Amino acid sequence: MKKRVFIIALALLASASFGTADAAKKEKKKKEVKQPDTELRLPVVLASSSDSLSYALGMTMTSGLLPYLQQQFKVDTAYMGDFVRGFNETVNGSEDPREVALRAGRQIAEQLKQNMLPRAKADFADTPDSVVNALLFRGFTDALTADTAVMKAAEAENLFKTKQQLNQQARVERLSKPGRDFLAENAKKEGIIVTPSGLQYKVLVKGEGDVPQATDKVKVHYEGRLIDGTVFDASSKHGTEPATFRADQVIRGWTEALTMMPVGSKWQLFIPQELAYGERQAGNIPPYSALIFDVELVEIEK
């Protein structure tokens, strides 16, 4: 039964995770809360077992709600009477079209502010442009009311797509520039071999064994670094045994190198971001990072 109550509460509260306040804090908050208007507090009659269950369930569902409202919505608990008024207006709301539209507008506004707006801002982070809240909100409502005084819907869609593409290109250029500059200089150094894909490598130890196929499982010792020398991973961090994996189940730069290396080889790889993780954040590796690896091919696992 407790599990069912918990699931129902989650559904009603939009899958929110509420913290549990300690008893002393709850008691303090109760003293601060203003009660709703008396017209909303009708006498409670528990005439049946189902009545008692329903009332108890309603009270149980509020566990952790006060701190959630404070943290998520910045609700001042001194105004809980107003919260209850809004709650009652919604659960007892009429089906009048104007009331329905008003409630929907409030809900969509909250979703826009809490979810869509932060995602849009993140999409344009590290780009020449940024999102201006007030103008985004105005464009949103103008589109819904078919107000084309500023721009038409098709014009807005085309402008956004163009801006999105240009800003993404600028972001890639800016974030990948350190890696590109590093590789351009590195390619000039003695002993560096550059493949058509852009992969660079230097043979530290020349092996004499077999060369793996892409589908072969290999055993390797390795250390990975950013171009500033920061070590982000190494086989030694995971034990004394070499790492084991299929040659085609790693980043493209690794696959290309492994399928050229004879067993017993130790190479230093310089991998452009296109052959590494690209736009993805991979652990401590920032997006668009060129990477350096020392790789020793120990064995092809039969």
Backbone as CSV, one residue per row, in Angstrom:
resi,resn,N_x,N_y,N_z,CA_x,CA_y,CA_z,C_x,C_y,C_z
1,MET,0.831,-1.215,0.000,0.000,0.000,0.000,0.854,1.250,0.000
2,LYS,1.926,1.227,0.777,2.825,2.397,0.807,3.407,2.665,-0.561
3,LYS,3.736,1.572,-1.264,4.328,1.736,-2.596,3.325,2.378,-3.539
4,ARG,2.020,1.934,-3.446,1.007,2.506,-4.325,0.822,3.991,-4.039
5,VAL,0.755,4.362,-2.784,0.603,5.780,-2.416,1.752,6.591,-2.987
6,PHE,2.964,6.050,-2.877,4.151,6.773,-3.379,4.061,6.994,-4.884
7,ILE,3.613,5.953,-5.624,3.508,6.065,-7.085,2.462,7.089,-7.470
8,ILE,1.310,7.057,-6.773,0.250,8.030,-7.077,0.737,9.442,-6.809
9,ALA,1.438,9.608,-5.722,1.945,10.947,-5.390,2.891,11.449,-6.453
10,LEU,3.752,10.582,-6.934,4.699,10.984,-7.986,3.960,11.431,-9.228
11,ALA,2.915,10.689,-9.593,2.182,11.043,-10.805,1.528,12.394,-10.679
12,LEU,0.906,12.657,-9.532,0.211,13.924,-9.341,1.160,15.098,-9.251
13,LEU,2.347,14.845,-8.815,3.317,15.942,-8.643,4.338,15.958,-9.749
14,ALA,3.972,15.465,-10.932,4.810,15.533,-12.142,6.160,14.922,-11.949
15,SER,6.176,13.733,-11.360,7.417,12.945,-11.190,8.476,13.682,-10.402
16,ALA,8.060,14.634,-9.551,9.048,15.361,-8.755,9.527,14.497,-7.608
17,SER,10.770,14.759,-7.192,11.351,14.043,-6.060,11.412,15.000,-4.891
18,PHE,10.618,14.726,-3.869,10.558,15.654,-2.755,11.479,15.189,-1.639
19,GLY,12.196,16.112,-1.058,13.031,15.798,0.093,12.174,15.628,1.330
20,THR,12.709,15.056,2.359,11.965,14.862,3.618,12.473,15.843,4.649
21,ALA,11.599,16.738,5.088,12.002,17.733,6.086,11.908,17.104,7.469
22,ASP,12.802,17.501,8.365,12.752,16.935,9.709,11.591,17.544,10.486
23,ALA,11.220,16.885,11.579,10.005,17.257,12.310,10.048,18.676,12.830
24,ALA,11.207,19.099,13.316,11.315,20.447,13.882,11.058,21.500,12.826
25,LYS,11.633,21.315,11.637,11.435,22.290,10.562,9.982,22.320,10.124
26,LYS,9.347,21.121,10.058,7.940,21.082,9.674,7.083,21.862,10.659
27,GLU,7.381,21.685,11.957,6.598,22.378,12.969,6.753,23.880,12.847
28,LYS,8.003,24.324,12.555,8.271,25.754,12.396,7.500,26.308,11.210
29,LYS,7.493,25.551,10.065,6.797,26.011,8.876,5.295,26.091,9.111
30,LYS,4.752,25.135,9.894,3.320,25.167,10.165,2.916,26.469,10.840
31,LYS,3.765,26.970,11.712,3.459,28.200,12.422,3.493,29.398,11.486
32,GLU,4.333,29.296,10.408,4.475,30.416,9.485,3.350,30.464,8.461
33,VAL,2.715,29.324,8.185,1.748,29.236,7.103,0.450,29.935,7.468
34,LYS,0.004,30.807,6.553,-1.293,31.427,6.731,-2.362,30.467,6.224
35,GLN,-3.445,30.335,6.979,-4.496,29.421,6.570,-5.298,30.024,5.424
36,PRO,-5.861,29.174,4.554,-6.708,29.673,3.469,-7.935,30.371,4.015
37,ASP,-8.583,31.120,3.136,-9.815,31.778,3.542,-10.818,30.749,4.041
38,THR,-11.631,31.143,5.022,-12.576,30.203,5.636,-13.569,29.664,4.624
39,GLU,-13.837,30.418,3.535,-14.805,29.938,2.562,-14.297,28.697,1.830
40,LEU,-12.974,28.492,1.853,-12.410,27.313,1.208,-12.296,26.142,2.172
41,ARG,-12.488,26.384,3.461,-12.305,25.341,4.467,-13.667,24.885,4.981
42,LEU,-14.343,24.099,4.138,-15.661,23.576,4.509,-15.502,22.478,5.550
43,PRO,-16.525,22.223,6.345,-16.444,21.151,7.339,-16.160,19.810,6.669
44,VAL,-15.320,18.996,7.298,-14.961,17.687,6.762,-15.829,16.627,7.428
45,VAL,-16.496,15.835,6.612,-17.332,14.748,7.117,-16.773,13.436,6.576
46,LEU,-16.308,12.573,7.456,-15.781,11.262,7.062,-16.840,10.223,7.383
47,ALA,-17.732,9.979,6.423,-18.895,9.132,6.675,-18.659,7.660,6.379
48,SER,-17.535,7.330,5.747,-17.293,5.938,5.403,-15.801,5.639,5.451
49,SER,-15.484,4.361,5.346,-14.077,3.954,5.312,-13.356,4.586,4.121
50,SER,-14.036,4.642,2.974,-13.437,5.250,1.784,-13.181,6.737,1.998
51,ASP,-14.091,7.406,2.735,-13.893,8.819,3.046,-12.610,9.004,3.847
52,SER,-12.431,8.187,4.861,-11.248,8.290,5.717,-9.972,7.997,4.933
53,LEU,-10.049,6.936,4.100,-8.895,6.588,3.268,-8.521,7.751,2.358
54,SER,-9.506,8.334,1.697,-9.247,9.413,0.745,-8.631,10.621,1.417
55,TYR,-9.146,10.987,2.576,-8.616,12.139,3.290,-7.176,11.875,3.736
56,ALA,-6.936,10.666,4.287,-5.588,10.310,4.734,-4.607,10.274,3.555
57,LEU,-5.073,9.753,2.400,-4.222,9.703,1.218,-3.844,11.104,0.765
58,GLY,-4.810,12.016,0.765,-4.522,13.403,0.390,-3.460,14.016,1.283
59,MET,-3.558,13.783,2.592,-2.555,14.323,3.508,-1.195,13.677,3.271
60,THR,-1.201,12.358,3.021,0.056,11.640,2.811,0.786,12.132,1.568
61,MET,0.017,12.493,0.539,0.627,12.947,-0.716,1.417,14.242,-0.564
62,THR,1.207,14.977,0.498,1.915,16.255,0.663,3.282,16.084,1.314
63,SER,3.665,14.852,1.626,4.960,14.629,2.271,6.091,15.184,1.404
64,GLY,6.830,16.127,1.951,7.950,16.727,1.227,7.561,17.833,0.272
65,LEU,6.255,18.138,0.161,5.822,19.128,-0.824,6.282,20.545,-0.477
66,LEU,6.248,20.916,0.796,6.636,22.285,1.161,8.072,22.616,0.744
67,PRO,9.065,21.794,1.114,10.419,22.121,0.657,10.547,22.091,-0.860
68,TYR,9.765,21.207,-1.533,9.793,21.168,-2.992,9.289,22.484,-3.571
69,LEU,8.172,22.991,-3.037,7.628,24.257,-3.525,8.604,25.403,-3.303
70,GLN,9.292,25.355,-2.177,10.270,26.402,-1.893,11.454,26.345,-2.858
71,GLN,11.949,25.142,-3.095,13.143,24.998,-3.932,12.828,25.139,-5.410
72,GLN,11.746,24.501,-5.871,11.463,24.437,-7.296,10.736,25.678,-7.799
73,PHE,9.789,26.206,-7.010,8.957,27.311,-7.456,9.179,28.602,-6.665
74,LYS,10.082,28.547,-5.666,10.358,29.733,-4.837,9.098,30.245,-4.144
75,VAL,8.223,29.320,-3.739,6.988,29.716,-3.057,7.308,30.077,-1.610
76,ASP,6.862,31.244,-1.186,7.003,31.680,0.204,5.884,31.011,1.003
77,THR,6.236,30.236,2.018,5.226,29.491,2.767,4.271,30.394,3.535
78,ALA,4.599,31.683,3.632,3.659,32.622,4.258,2.415,32.807,3.391
79,TYR,2.498,32.367,2.122,1.384,32.568,1.191,0.754,31.247,0.775
80,MET,0.763,30.275,1.673,0.164,28.995,1.336,-1.343,29.094,1.137
81,GLY,-1.957,30.095,1.730,-3.385,30.311,1.485,-3.642,30.572,0.012
82,ASP,-2.748,31.349,-0.607,-2.889,31.631,-2.035,-2.614,30.383,-2.864
83,PHE,-1.648,29.568,-2.412,-1.384,28.309,-3.109,-2.627,27.425,-3.084
84,VAL,-3.241,27.307,-1.917,-4.440,26.468,-1.793,-5.568,27.023,-2.647
85,ARG,-5.691,28.355,-2.719,-6.713,28.961,-3.572,-6.501,28.553,-5.033
86,GLY,-5.240,28.656,-5.488,-4.934,28.266,-6.858,-5.170,26.789,-7.094
87,PHE,-4.815,25.973,-6.103,-5.033,24.530,-6.192,-6.524,24.229,-6.341
88,ASN,-7.339,24.846,-5.492,-8.775,24.592,-5.532,-9.408,25.101,-6.827
89,GLU,-8.923,26.227,-7.325,-9.449,26.756,-8.584,-9.204,25.783,-9.730
90,THR,-8.068,25.072,-9.645,-7.734,24.124,-10.713,-8.519,22.826,-10.576
91,VAL,-8.495,22.215,-9.370,-9.176,20.921,-9.219,-10.693,21.060,-9.287
92,ASN,-11.214,22.238,-8.918,-12.660,22.459,-8.983,-13.041,23.350,-10.157
93,GLY,-12.082,23.557,-11.066,-12.298,24.503,-12.158,-13.428,24.095,-13.075
94,SER,-14.069,25.103,-13.610,-15.163,24.843,-14.533,-14.604,24.484,-15.897
95,GLU,-15.485,24.006,-16.776,-15.087,23.687,-18.141,-15.374,24.843,-19.083
96,ASP,-15.575,26.029,-18.517,-15.732,27.217,-19.355,-14.486,27.370,-20.233
97,PRO,-14.639,27.539,-21.540,-13.476,27.599,-22.447,-12.428,28.617,-22.041
98,ARG,-12.856,29.746,-21.505,-11.893,30.774,-21.100,-11.081,30.307,-19.897
99,GLU,-11.742,29.635,-18.960,-11.026,29.127,-17.789,-10.059,28.015,-18.183
100,VAL,-10.499,27.145,-19.075,-9.632,26.063,-19.545,-8.393,26.638,-20.220
101,ALA,-8.589,27.634,-21.077,-7.465,28.248,-21.783,-6.522,28.940,-20.804
102,LEU,-7.074,29.602,-19.809,-6.243,30.296,-18.828,-5.367,29.311,-18.061
103,ARG,-5.965,28.208,-17.616,-5.188,27.199,-16.885,-4.107,26.596,-17.772
104,ALA,-4.457,26.327,-19.026,-3.472,25.754,-19.954,-2.320,26.722,-20.186
105,GLY,-2.643,28.012,-20.308,-1.599,29.015,-20.511,-0.612,29.048,-19.359
106,ARG,-1.117,28.954,-18.152,-0.241,28.949,-16.979,0.661,27.713,-16.967
107,GLN,0.081,26.556,-17.305,0.873,25.324,-17.305,1.952,25.351,-18.379
108,ILE,1.599,25.818,-19.569,2.579,25.884,-20.656,3.675,26.892,-20.318
109,ALA,3.305,27.986,-19.683,4.308,28.983,-19.296,5.332,28.383,-18.338
110,GLU,4.868,27.579,-17.387,5.788,26.934,-16.451,6.703,25.952,-17.178
111,GLN,6.133,25.175,-18.102,6.951,24.236,-18.868,7.990,24.969,-19.708
112,LEU,7.574,26.064,-20.312,8.496,26.847,-21.131,9.643,27.396,-20.296
113,LYS,9.331,27.945,-19.134,10.353,28.548,-18.280,11.295,27.505,-17.683
114,GLN,10.740,26.346,-17.314,11.549,25.360,-16.600,12.289,24.392,-17.513
115,ASN,11.740,24.110,-18.692,12.342,23.094,-19.553,12.819,23.630,-20.897
116,MET,11.911,24.205,-21.667,12.245,24.619,-23.034,13.247,25.763,-23.059
117,LEU,13.062,26.744,-22.195,13.964,27.900,-22.188,15.394,27.515,-21.800
118,PRO,15.602,26.747,-20.707,16.981,26.345,-20.386,17.643,25.549,-21.500
119,ARG,16.874,24.670,-22.186,17.461,23.903,-23.288,17.861,24.806,-24.441
120,ALA,17.002,25.794,-24.737,17.325,26.726,-25.821,18.583,27.532,-25.494
121,LYS,18.703,27.968,-24.250,19.892,28.713,-23.842,21.144,27.848,-23.963
122,ALA,21.022,26.576,-23.579,22.161,25.665,-23.666,22.576,25.448,-25.115
123,ASP,21.588,25.391,-26.031,21.895,25.182,-27.442,22.730,26.314,-28.022
124,PHE,22.557,27.508,-27.482,23.277,28.670,-28.018,24.416,29.128,-27.108
125,ALA,24.769,28.292,-26.125,25.939,28.606,-25.299,27.198,28.520,-26.158
126,ASP,28.170,29.376,-25.873,29.443,29.396,-26.606,29.259,29.734,-28.083
127,THR,28.215,30.515,-28.408,27.999,30.960,-29.782,27.906,32.481,-29.800
128,PRO,27.976,33.104,-30.994,27.876,34.570,-31.063,26.536,35.116,-30.585
129,ASP,25.471,34.355,-30.750,24.143,34.811,-30.332,23.759,34.216,-28.989
130,SER,22.727,34.791,-28.374,22.191,34.267,-27.120,20.683,34.480,-27.118
131,VAL,19.992,33.817,-26.205,18.534,33.890,-26.128,18.118,34.989,-25.166
132,VAL,17.261,35.909,-25.643,16.712,36.993,-24.821,15.319,36.563,-24.372
133,ASN,15.141,36.378,-23.076,13.899,35.808,-22.543,12.650,36.539,-23.016
134,ALA,12.604,37.864,-22.822,11.394,38.635,-23.102,10.987,38.521,-24.566
135,LEU,11.964,38.540,-25.474,11.641,38.460,-26.896,11.223,37.044,-27.286
136,LEU,11.806,36.029,-26.641,11.354,34.658,-26.895,9.891,34.517,-26.480
137,PHE,9.550,35.030,-25.294,8.169,34.936,-24.818,7.219,35.676,-25.764
138,ARG,7.655,36.863,-26.254,6.790,37.642,-27.153,6.595,36.923,-28.487
139,GLY,7.669,36.360,-29.030,7.535,35.593,-30.267,6.608,34.401,-30.077
140,PHE,6.687,33.766,-28.931,5.855,32.608,-28.599,4.375,32.992,-28.647
141,THR,4.017,34.083,-27.962,2.611,34.479,-27.894,2.127,35.093,-29.200
142,ASP,2.999,35.813,-29.918,2.591,36.373,-31.209,2.250,35.261,-32.194
143,ALA,3.038,34.189,-32.182,2.755,33.069,-33.080,1.403,32.441,-32.754
144,LEU,1.089,32.302,-31.455,-0.172,31.675,-31.052,-1.384,32.524,-31.402
145,THR,-1.200,33.840,-31.450,-2.318,34.746,-31.765,-2.268,35.209,-33.214
146,ALA,-1.384,34.594,-34.029,-1.255,34.902,-35.464,-0.932,36.374,-35.703
147,ASP,-0.150,36.972,-34.810,0.295,38.357,-34.967,1.566,38.346,-35.818
148,THR,1.490,38.855,-37.037,2.632,38.852,-37.965,3.230,40.237,-38.162
149,ALA,3.005,41.137,-37.195,3.527,42.500,-37.334,5.058,42.523,-37.376
150,VAL,5.715,41.627,-36.654,7.185,41.596,-36.624,7.727,40.692,-37.724
151,MET,7.246,39.469,-37.794,7.624,38.560,-38.886,6.599,37.448,-39.006
152,LYS,6.525,36.865,-40.202,5.605,35.765,-40.443,6.210,34.455,-39.946
153,ALA,5.343,33.476,-39.755,5.788,32.195,-39.194,6.861,31.538,-40.061
154,ALA,6.664,31.526,-41.386,7.643,30.900,-42.281,8.970,31.651,-42.232
155,GLU,8.892,32.968,-42.151,10.113,33.784,-42.051,10.854,33.484,-40.754
156,ALA,10.108,33.361,-39.667,10.725,33.066,-38.376,11.403,31.705,-38.396
157,GLU,10.736,30.709,-38.998,11.301,29.363,-39.045,12.598,29.338,-39.852
158,ASN,12.596,30.009,-41.013,13.802,30.044,-41.846,14.938,30.792,-41.163
159,LEU,14.604,31.920,-40.502,15.627,32.696,-39.816,16.246,31.882,-38.685
160,PHE,15.383,31.200,-37.921,15.891,30.401,-36.804,16.813,29.297,-37.297
161,LYS,16.403,28.568,-38.343,17.233,27.480,-38.857,18.582,27.992,-39.343
162,THR,18.563,29.134,-40.024,19.821,29.712,-40.516,20.716,30.114,-39.354
163,LYS,20.128,30.806,-38.375,20.902,31.244,-37.202,21.444,30.045,-36.431
164,GLN,20.614,29.020,-36.277,21.024,27.824,-35.542,22.232,27.174,-36.210
165,GLN,22.197,27.069,-37.539,23.292,26.444,-38.271,24.564,27.273,-38.175
166,LEU,24.433,28.593,-38.379,25.600,29.463,-38.322,26.220,29.485,-36.925
167,ASN,25.379,29.526,-35.910,25.882,29.549,-34.544,26.551,28.237,-34.169
168,GLN,25.984,27.121,-34.650,26.597,25.826,-34.360,27.964,25.728,-35.027
169,GLN,28.070,26.213,-36.265,29.355,26.203,-36.955,30.370,27.059,-36.212
170,ALA,29.927,28.231,-35.758,30.825,29.126,-35.013,31.265,28.479,-33.705
171,ARG,30.343,27.758,-33.063,30.674,27.081,-31.805,31.729,26.008,-32.033
172,VAL,31.532,25.216,-33.101,32.498,24.166,-33.419,33.866,24.775,-33.714
173,GLU,33.870,25.852,-34.499,35.129,26.499,-34.856,35.864,26.993,-33.610
174,ARG,35.122,27.613,-32.720,35.754,28.193,-31.533,36.281,27.118,-30.590
175,LEU,35.461,26.092,-30.326,35.851,25.079,-29.353,36.900,24.111,-29.895
176,SER,36.912,23.909,-31.215,37.884,22.967,-31.792,39.193,23.636,-32.196
177,LYS,39.246,24.968,-32.159,40.449,25.681,-32.629,41.720,25.287,-31.874
178,PRO,41.706,25.184,-30.543,42.946,24.781,-29.853,43.475,23.442,-30.349
179,GLY,42.584,22.469,-30.555,43.006,21.161,-31.036,43.541,21.234,-32.460
180,ARG,42.863,21.990,-33.323,43.322,22.113,-34.710,44.693,22.781,-34.775
181,ASP,44.889,23.821,-33.989,46.189,24.512,-33.973,47.283,23.580,-33.463
182,PHE,46.969,22.815,-32.420,47.952,21.876,-31.869,48.355,20.838,-32.911
183,LEU,47.374,20.253,-33.602,47.664,19.218,-34.585,48.435,19.769,-35.785
184,ALA,48.120,20.998,-36.161,48.833,21.609,-37.286,50.323,21.745,-36.968
185,GLU,50.643,22.150,-35.755,52.050,22.272,-35.353,52.689,20.908,-35.135
186,ASN,51.912,19.990,-34.563,52.444,18.659,-34.273,52.825,17.916,-35.546
187,ALA,52.075,18.140,-36.608,52.328,17.449,-37.873,53.694,17.792,-38.456
188,LYS,54.270,18.903,-38.050,55.562,19.345,-38.565,56.740,18.671,-37.857
189,LYS,56.451,17.985,-36.743,57.529,17.421,-35.938,58.086,16.145,-36.576
190,GLU,59.347,15.862,-36.262,60.019,14.688,-36.801,59.360,13.404,-36.301
191,GLY,59.180,12.458,-37.199,58.641,11.147,-36.839,57.132,11.059,-36.818
192,ILE,56.445,12.180,-37.047,54.981,12.180,-37.038,54.464,11.771,-38.412
193,ILE,53.599,10.772,-38.438,52.970,10.307,-39.671,51.508,10.741,-39.649
194,VAL,51.055,11.317,-40.761,49.673,11.800,-40.862,48.942,10.969,-41.909
195,THR,47.807,10.373,-41.519,47.025,9.569,-42.458,46.007,10.455,-43.189
196,PRO,45.409,9.960,-44.283,44.413,10.765,-45.011,43.236,11.216,-44.154
197,SER,42.896,10.471,-43.129,41.765,10.848,-42.267,42.099,12.007,-41.338
198,GLY,43.411,12.300,-41.181,43.829,13.324,-40.233,44.449,12.759,-38.972
199,LEU,44.362,11.449,-38.779,45.020,10.814,-37.642,46.539,11.006,-37.734
200,GLN,47.154,11.327,-36.611,48.607,11.434,-36.539,49.128,10.389,-35.561
201,TYR,50.273,9.781,-35.899,50.866,8.842,-34.953,52.382,8.856,-35.085
202,LYS,53.015,8.416,-34.000,54.472,8.287,-33.953,54.793,6.908,-33.401
203,VAL,55.661,6.157,-34.102,56.025,4.811,-33.663,57.098,4.924,-32.588
204,LEU,56.759,4.490,-31.367,57.708,4.496,-30.250,58.442,3.158,-30.169
205,VAL,57.702,2.068,-30.365,58.282,0.717,-30.402,57.677,0.009,-31.605
206,LYS,58.539,-0.569,-32.464,58.054,-1.253,-33.652,57.819,-2.720,-33.346
207,GLY,56.569,-3.161,-33.482,56.239,-4.561,-33.223,56.453,-5.427,-34.455
208,GLU,56.491,-6.722,-34.223,56.728,-7.662,-35.321,55.600,-8.687,-35.449
209,GLY,54.546,-8.532,-34.654,53.472,-9.531,-34.651,52.414,-9.277,-35.707
210,ASP,51.295,-9.982,-35.560,50.177,-9.835,-36.498,49.499,-8.477,-36.317
211,VAL,48.792,-8.060,-37.364,48.030,-6.809,-37.320,46.547,-7.158,-37.154
212,PRO,45.862,-6.575,-36.184,44.450,-6.922,-35.944,43.539,-6.499,-37.097
213,GLN,42.463,-7.249,-37.257,41.333,-6.826,-38.085,40.382,-6.025,-37.192
214,ALA,39.495,-5.273,-37.837,38.580,-4.426,-37.062,37.708,-5.233,-36.108
215,THR,37.385,-6.453,-36.465,36.498,-7.274,-35.629,37.254,-8.110,-34.601
216,ASP,38.581,-8.007,-34.571,39.373,-8.766,-33.587,39.287,-8.124,-32.210
217,LYS,39.361,-8.964,-31.186,39.443,-8.477,-29.809,40.923,-8.355,-29.452
218,VAL,41.285,-7.193,-28.927,42.697,-6.916,-28.643,42.897,-6.605,-27.166
219,LYS,44.154,-6.758,-26.725,44.547,-6.389,-25.372,45.581,-5.277,-25.476
220,VAL,45.342,-4.185,-24.763,46.241,-3.023,-24.870,46.470,-2.388,-23.499
221,HIS,47.638,-1.797,-23.359,47.891,-0.835,-22.292,47.811,0.551,-22.932
222,TYR,47.262,1.514,-22.204,47.126,2.847,-22.808,47.095,3.927,-21.730
223,GLU,47.364,5.142,-22.172,47.144,6.338,-21.361,46.620,7.423,-22.280
224,GLY,45.533,8.086,-21.857,44.927,9.151,-22.658,45.082,10.505,-22.001
225,ARG,45.437,11.522,-22.828,45.650,12.867,-22.290,44.967,13.906,-23.189
226,LEU,44.603,15.022,-22.582,44.199,16.198,-23.348,45.460,16.874,-23.872
227,ILE,45.305,17.835,-24.783,46.493,18.472,-25.356,47.235,19.329,-24.344
228,ASP,46.598,19.636,-23.201,47.316,20.377,-22.156,48.053,19.447,-21.194
229,GLY,48.015,18.133,-21.490,48.732,17.163,-20.669,47.906,16.497,-19.595
230,THR,46.670,16.925,-19.408,45.807,16.329,-18.384,45.471,14.884,-18.734
231,VAL,45.796,13.948,-17.834,45.485,12.531,-18.045,44.024,12.292,-17.658
232,PHE,43.204,11.830,-18.600,41.790,11.583,-18.306,41.474,10.099,-18.147
233,ASP,42.376,9.224,-18.616,42.144,7.789,-18.428,43.436,7.036,-18.717
234,ALA,43.537,5.831,-18.146,44.690,4.962,-18.391,44.304,3.551,-17.983
235,SER,44.836,2.558,-18.679,44.545,1.173,-18.326,45.030,0.857,-16.920
236,SER,46.088,1.527,-16.470,46.629,1.281,-15.129,45.656,1.694,-14.033
237,LYS,44.685,2.567,-14.373,43.685,2.971,-13.392,42.664,1.872,-13.133
238,HIS,42.647,0.876,-14.001,41.645,-0.184,-13.902,42.259,-1.529,-13.534
239,GLY,43.502,-1.529,-13.043,44.164,-2.760,-12.655,45.451,-2.962,-13.429
240,THR,46.116,-4.071,-13.163,47.414,-4.331,-13.795,47.281,-5.018,-15.145
241,GLU,46.125,-5.626,-15.420,45.928,-6.316,-16.683,45.636,-5.323,-17.797
242,PRO,46.014,-5.639,-19.040,45.677,-4.753,-20.161,44.168,-4.699,-20.390
243,ALA,43.723,-3.606,-20.994,42.307,-3.485,-21.349,42.010,-4.371,-22.548
244,THR,40.792,-4.930,-22.588,40.402,-5.826,-23.671,39.113,-5.325,-24.310
245,PHE,39.096,-5.233,-25.633,37.903,-4.804,-26.359,38.082,-5.113,-27.840
246,ARG,36.992,-5.027,-28.582,37.078,-5.217,-30.019,37.611,-3.945,-30.662
247,ALA,38.396,-4.113,-31.707,39.063,-2.964,-32.322,38.086,-1.983,-32.962
248,ASP,36.889,-2.446,-33.303,35.906,-1.547,-33.924,34.870,-1.031,-32.930
249,GLN,35.115,-1.240,-31.640,34.161,-0.765,-30.631,34.743,0.367,-29.790
250,VAL,35.626,1.137,-30.389,36.237,2.295,-29.738,36.121,3.479,-30.699
251,ILE,36.682,4.626,-30.326,36.606,5.790,-31.207,37.322,5.499,-32.530
252,ARG,36.950,6.218,-33.562,37.439,5.928,-34.916,38.955,6.029,-35.017
253,GLY,39.539,7.003,-34.316,40.989,7.152,-34.359,41.710,5.927,-33.821
254,TRP,41.149,5.337,-32.769,41.727,4.115,-32.204,41.582,2.956,-33.186
255,THR,40.418,2.788,-33.763,40.193,1.683,-34.694,41.167,1.757,-35.867
256,GLU,41.322,2.964,-36.415,42.247,3.129,-37.539,43.670,2.751,-37.135
257,ALA,44.098,3.218,-35.968,45.468,2.930,-35.537,45.663,1.450,-35.242
258,LEU,44.725,0.849,-34.514,44.874,-0.560,-34.128,44.956,-1.479,-35.343
259,THR,44.247,-1.145,-36.411,44.252,-2.004,-37.597,45.457,-1.735,-38.496
260,MET,46.410,-0.946,-37.992,47.694,-0.760,-38.683,48.863,-1.223,-37.818
261,MET,48.616,-1.461,-36.529,49.686,-1.761,-35.585,49.979,-3.259,-35.490
262,PRO,51.207,-3.689,-35.681,51.557,-5.082,-35.377,51.599,-5.293,-33.860
263,VAL,51.269,-6.500,-33.440,51.363,-6.825,-32.018,52.793,-6.585,-31.539
264,GLY,52.924,-6.003,-30.342,54.227,-5.639,-29.792,54.574,-4.187,-30.024
265,SER,53.747,-3.482,-30.822,53.998,-2.068,-31.115,53.552,-1.182,-29.959
266,LYS,54.218,-0.055,-29.848,53.765,1.024,-28.973,53.804,2.307,-29.783
267,TRP,52.636,2.900,-29.954,52.512,4.121,-30.750,51.975,5.252,-29.878
268,GLN,52.297,6.464,-30.282,51.670,7.654,-29.699,50.706,8.201,-30.742
269,LEU,49.442,8.289,-30.352,48.402,8.739,-31.282,47.997,10.174,-30.976
270,PHE,47.769,10.948,-32.035,47.270,12.313,-31.918,45.984,12.355,-32.741
271,ILE,44.844,12.400,-32.046,43.549,12.150,-32.690,42.725,13.438,-32.773
272,PRO,42.376,13.882,-33.980,41.504,15.059,-34.109,40.114,14.766,-33.562
273,GLN,39.401,15.823,-33.174,38.101,15.626,-32.533,37.114,14.867,-33.417
274,GLU,37.247,15.006,-34.739,36.338,14.294,-35.637,36.481,12.773,-35.527
275,LEU,37.677,12.319,-35.142,37.924,10.884,-34.995,37.867,10.452,-33.537
276,ALA,37.477,11.398,-32.647,37.373,11.101,-31.210,35.899,11.204,-30.796
277,TYR,35.573,12.119,-29.881,34.211,12.191,-29.365,33.394,13.334,-29.946
278,GLY,34.022,14.165,-30.820,33.273,15.225,-31.485,32.594,16.158,-30.507
279,GLU,31.306,16.393,-30.730,30.560,17.357,-29.925,30.175,16.815,-28.554
280,ARG,30.394,15.527,-28.308,29.973,14.934,-27.038,30.947,15.245,-25.910
281,GLN,30.397,15.459,-24.721,31.189,15.504,-23.502,31.362,14.066,-23.044
282,ALA,32.607,13.610,-22.957,32.874,12.224,-22.561,33.668,12.225,-21.261
283,GLY,32.963,12.103,-20.140,33.648,12.164,-18.842,34.311,13.511,-18.658
284,ASN,35.634,13.505,-18.468,36.384,14.753,-18.288,36.897,15.324,-19.602
285,ILE,36.464,14.761,-20.706,36.899,15.233,-22.024,35.883,16.244,-22.541
286,PRO,36.267,17.512,-22.715,35.324,18.519,-23.227,34.955,18.234,-24.681
287,PRO,33.825,18.764,-25.145,33.452,18.602,-26.550,34.523,19.171,-27.488
288,TYR,34.646,18.569,-28.641,35.544,19.014,-29.723,37.012,18.998,-29.299
289,SER,37.394,18.035,-28.493,38.773,17.945,-28.010,39.616,17.022,-28.881
290,ALA,40.794,17.498,-29.286,41.811,16.618,-29.844,42.447,15.858,-28.680
291,LEU,42.823,14.598,-28.912,43.309,13.742,-27.828,44.664,13.131,-28.178
292,ILE,45.414,12.808,-27.117,46.708,12.138,-27.259,46.639,10.820,-26.499
293,PHE,47.085,9.741,-27.140,47.108,8.429,-26.490,48.469,7.771,-26.693
294,ASP,48.977,7.166,-25.637,50.080,6.217,-25.761,49.441,4.831,-25.726
295,VAL,49.643,4.061,-26.798,48.968,2.764,-26.926,49.994,1.668,-27.184
296,GLU,49.949,0.623,-26.369,50.789,-0.551,-26.569,49.884,-1.736,-26.868
297,LEU,50.043,-2.313,-28.076,49.232,-3.460,-28.466,49.904,-4.730,-27.946
298,VAL,49.307,-5.356,-26.950,49.906,-6.504,-26.278,49.596,-7.804,-26.989
299,GLU,48.338,-7.960,-27.440,47.941,-9.266,-27.936,46.646,-9.158,-28.742
300,ILE,46.496,-10.028,-29.698,45.197,-10.248,-30.346,44.592,-11.481,-29.682
301,GLU,43.424,-11.324,-29.072,42.823,-12.430,-28.330,42.159,-13.410,-29.292
302,LYS,42.579,-14.639,-29.250,42.057,-15.656,-30.158,40.823,-16.313,-29.554
